[in-house]
Amino acid sequence: MRILVTGAAGFIGAWVVRQLMARGLEPVLTDLKRDSSRLNLLVPDWERLPFVEGDITGPGFVEQVCREHDIRRIIHLAAWQIPSCRADPIGGALVNVVGTLRIFEAAKCVTNGVDRIVYASSAAVFGPPDLYPDRPVAENVILSPQTHYGAYKVCNELTARAYWYESGVSSAGLRAHTVYGLGRDVGVTADITTALKALVLGKPFRIRFGGLIDLQYAKDVAEAFVRCALTDAPGAFVYNIRGHPITVGEILKEMAMIVPQAETLLSFEDKPLPILAEFDDSALQKDVGPIPVTPIREGFEETLEFFRRLHSEGRLTLPL
Ligand SMILES: NC(=O)c1ccc[n+]([C@@H]2O[C@H](COP(=O)([O-])OP(=O)(O)OC[C@H]3O[C@@H](n4cnc5c(N)ncnc54)[C@H](O)[C@@H]3O)[C@@H](O)[C@H]2O)c1
């Protein structure tokens, strides 16, 4: 089965390619540019895969890739993150909303071709926790995002439903919260990964938020995308993902258990993200599970190990 990964040079994209190849699958990759920075780190033999450079918002681009490569499934990850959408809401809508429409439209137009799209929604579809007194929350609650990014993700979930009812295109949207791991460097919640990097470099770092988050390891999130792409259930599904609900203060304590210097090097702003962090993921676990949840200590140690290796090769830099 040929799978197309959009945003394949991005953080979650590279992890998804890694998980697909670990299964012996050979996906087709697409992104704006053939950027090797994350793929080289995570997928040593990625260069033998087809890589098509292009802008998903371009008319006909996704459809042409699907036809040329006989694509059956799409894992759609190309998007702008919260800060870019805030700085340029129209540009953000073009990529996140129109770009997603282009993916679904391509699936609709390629007859006997793409029969399933798995796309990245986000926990940002939810508003702040005080809007949800009954926690953890399942998928079917009122969505009240407070960011343009979250509003675009709600739109995408509704778009996916419309393509199921009007055109029979099956889909699954996954609502990740704070994903960490090697290759995470875009967006405010990248600060958790940057803090691990700072520890390896022995530099001080201040995380720009606090409060409760749901901490999710990239390997587990990538696995959820892959499982959803390989299933055949017809319909338009949307799933919460649950990792570890934990406060940023507790995360720093976990880091200090592994690297004691974390106590002096790391700090955080006591400003919670305006996004709920307590999710019921039983629908995802029932339909495609069990999805692994890597213990925090193990995920941090694995990430630190990657960073130490890069540091010893003189290749670790801190984006501040
Ligand atoms: N990282 C997280 O914690 C997190 C949490 C929730 C949801 N998500 C969602 O998961 C998806 C992947 O996130 P990520 O962290 O890998 O982001 P990322 O920024 O690392 O990767 C996104 C990729 O999309 C590509 N892209 C952007 N505009 C494009 C365009 N017009 N055409 C083609 N490609 C384009 C970029 O070049 C980049 O490689 C996104 O939809 C994001 O909103 C991420």
Ligand as a Chemical Component Dictionary entry (heavy atoms), coordinates in Angstrom:
data_LIG
# 
_chem_comp.id                   LIG 
_chem_comp.type                 NON-POLYMER 
_chem_comp.pdbx_formal_charge   0 
_chem_comp.three_letter_code    LIG 
# 
loop_
_chem_comp_atom.comp_id 
_chem_comp_atom.atom_id 
_chem_comp_atom.alt_atom_id 
_chem_comp_atom.type_symbol 
_chem_comp_atom.charge 
_chem_comp_atom.model_Cartn_x 
_chem_comp_atom.model_Cartn_y 
_chem_comp_atom.model_Cartn_z 
_chem_comp_atom.pdbx_ordinal 
LIG N1  N1  N 0  4.410  19.169 17.433 1  
LIG C1  C1  C 0  3.336  19.162 18.224 2  
LIG O1  O1  O 0  3.437  19.151 19.471 3  
LIG C2  C2  C 0  1.959  19.133 17.608 4  
LIG C3  C3  C 0  0.843  19.086 18.464 5  
LIG C4  C4  C 0  -0.428 19.045 17.906 6  
LIG C5  C5  C 0  -0.582 19.047 16.533 7  
LIG N2  N2  N 1  0.505  19.114 15.724 8  
LIG C6  C6  C 0  0.302  19.118 14.269 9  
LIG O2  O2  O 0  1.065  18.062 13.707 10 
LIG C7  C7  C 0  1.484  18.425 12.383 11 
LIG C8  C8  C 0  2.991  18.295 12.274 12 
LIG O3  O3  O 0  3.592  19.135 13.253 13 
LIG P1  P1  P 0  5.168  19.256 13.388 14 
LIG O4  O4  O 0  5.462  19.517 14.814 15 
LIG O5  O5  O -1 5.812  18.143 12.686 16 
LIG O6  O6  O 0  5.420  20.620 12.583 17 
LIG P2  P2  P 0  6.707  21.075 11.759 18 
LIG O7  O7  O 0  6.601  22.568 11.680 19 
LIG O8  O8  O 0  7.949  20.477 12.299 20 
LIG O9  O9  O 0  6.445  20.433 10.321 21 
LIG C9  C9  C 0  5.493  20.939 9.433  22 
LIG C10 C10 C 0  6.016  20.727 8.016  23 
LIG O10 O10 O 0  5.035  21.258 7.111  24 
LIG C11 C11 C 0  5.731  21.836 6.017  25 
LIG N3  N3  N 0  4.897  22.815 5.336  26 
LIG C12 C12 C 0  4.494  24.016 5.824  27 
LIG N4  N4  N 0  3.784  24.669 4.882  28 
LIG C13 C13 C 0  3.727  23.847 3.794  29 
LIG C14 C14 C 0  3.143  23.975 2.510  30 
LIG N5  N5  N 0  2.461  25.068 2.154  31 
LIG N6  N6  N 0  3.281  22.951 1.642  32 
LIG C15 C15 C 0  3.980  21.839 1.994  33 
LIG N7  N7  N 0  4.561  21.661 3.206  34 
LIG C16 C16 C 0  4.439  22.668 4.075  35 
LIG C17 C17 C 0  6.973  22.476 6.663  36 
LIG O11 O11 O 0  7.987  22.715 5.701  37 
LIG C18 C18 C 0  7.333  21.471 7.748  38 
LIG O12 O12 O 0  8.333  20.583 7.304  39 
LIG C19 C19 C 0  0.950  19.843 12.147 40 
LIG O13 O13 O 0  -0.291 19.763 11.494 41 
LIG C20 C20 C 0  0.762  20.372 13.559 42 
LIG O14 O14 O 0  -0.208 21.380 13.581 43 
LIG C21 C21 C 0  1.777  19.159 16.228 44 
# 
loop_
_chem_comp_bond.comp_id 
_chem_comp_bond.atom_id_1 
_chem_comp_bond.atom_id_2 
_chem_comp_bond.value_order 
_chem_comp_bond.pdbx_ordinal 
LIG N1  C1  SING 1  
LIG C1  O1  DOUB 2  
LIG C1  C2  SING 3  
LIG C2  C3  SING 4  
LIG C2  C21 DOUB 5  
LIG C3  C4  DOUB 6  
LIG C4  C5  SING 7  
LIG C5  N2  DOUB 8  
LIG N2  C6  SING 9  
LIG N2  C21 SING 10 
LIG C6  O2  SING 11 
LIG C6  C20 SING 12 
LIG O2  C7  SING 13 
LIG C7  C8  SING 14 
LIG C7  C19 SING 15 
LIG C8  O3  SING 16 
LIG O3  P1  SING 17 
LIG P1  O4  DOUB 18 
LIG P1  O5  SING 19 
LIG P1  O6  SING 20 
LIG O6  P2  SING 21 
LIG P2  O7  DOUB 22 
LIG P2  O8  SING 23 
LIG P2  O9  SING 24 
LIG O9  C9  SING 25 
LIG C9  C10 SING 26 
LIG C10 O10 SING 27 
LIG C10 C18 SING 28 
LIG O10 C11 SING 29 
LIG C11 N3  SING 30 
LIG C11 C17 SING 31 
LIG N3  C12 SING 32 
LIG N3  C16 SING 33 
LIG C12 N4  DOUB 34 
LIG N4  C13 SING 35 
LIG C13 C14 SING 36 
LIG C13 C16 DOUB 37 
LIG C14 N5  SING 38 
LIG C14 N6  DOUB 39 
LIG N6  C15 SING 40 
LIG C15 N7  DOUB 41 
LIG N7  C16 SING 42 
LIG C17 O11 SING 43 
LIG C17 C18 SING 44 
LIG C18 O12 SING 45 
LIG C19 O13 SING 46 
LIG C19 C20 SING 47 
LIG C20 O14 SING 48 
# 
